[in-house]
Amino acid sequence: MARRQHLTASLLLAVLLFFSISYLFSGSTGHDVDRIPAREPHGESPAESKSEFKVDLGGMPAGLLDGESIAPKLENATLKAELGRATWKFMHTMVARFPEEPSPEERKTLETFIYLFGRLYPCGDCAKHFRALLSKYPPQTSSRNAAAGWLCFMHNLVNERLKKPIFDCNNIGDFYDCGCGDEDKATKKKKEEEEGGKAGEGDKKEGAKVEAELAKE
């Protein structure tokens, strides 16, 4: 009798579990239909279609670029020093790879970045000092050399305040290697190969001309 009651209870539990699972699946299917995005025209999925989101820099609030520091003061001196070294390397590398003849858009992009950097730098008091320098010496972005020279000048102002060695801005690339040297070598090698190929073709033509003249004799 007890065994029969146990089997009956197990059967009822199984039936209840079956209906519960069926209800859950039917409910989730109905909700998921609403979540599935419709296919875009021409067979493009939403991930493949172009985003309509655009950054409107022209509509930026007036104080966005010249506001206060966003990060608080950084108390850890070791972390502050490590952050500073990494940041200067990034900044010097960035301007060293800036176009030699930048477009107005490229110049505006770099200038906007520098001003936003002055607010977003993770060391709040450092960012404040940098913004004070920016107010006196705005970014120079007319060329790669102008940007690199300006940043080196700013770096030396910071080093002077911190009583650190001053860089020779004519040789700043020796300290912060941007990887441009390898590109320059590759360009020079390619140019030499092209010039060598042209010289070889000239020699062949000259040789053929001499042979033709000898044959006439």
PyMOL commands that set and color helices and strands:
alter all, ss='L'
color gray80, all
select helices_A, chain A and resi 2-35+41-43+57-59+77-96+104-120+124-136+144-161+169-175+180-216
alter helices_A, ss='H'
color red, helices_A
deselect
rebuild
show_as cartoon
